[in-house]
Amino acid sequence: MSIMTFLNILKKIYVFYFEGFRNMSDWGRQVWIIILIKLFVIFLILRLFFFPDVLKKNFKDERSRSNYIREQLLK
């Protein structure tokens, strides 16, 4: 596949989605706002509170972190 063919495909995909979002009804926009808010909550808020970086907190350098992971995997 040549680079021009690839760029034409990307352009067609972009135009397809751009036109779709531009002609979207008010109901569709509200649904997308809800989806974006839910993604924000899932990826940012939940990650901060429920998935802390334990290795960075308990181990100060990269070598000790990698040794700990290797020990845990080999058990």
Beta strands, then each sheet from edge to edge (+ up, - down):
end
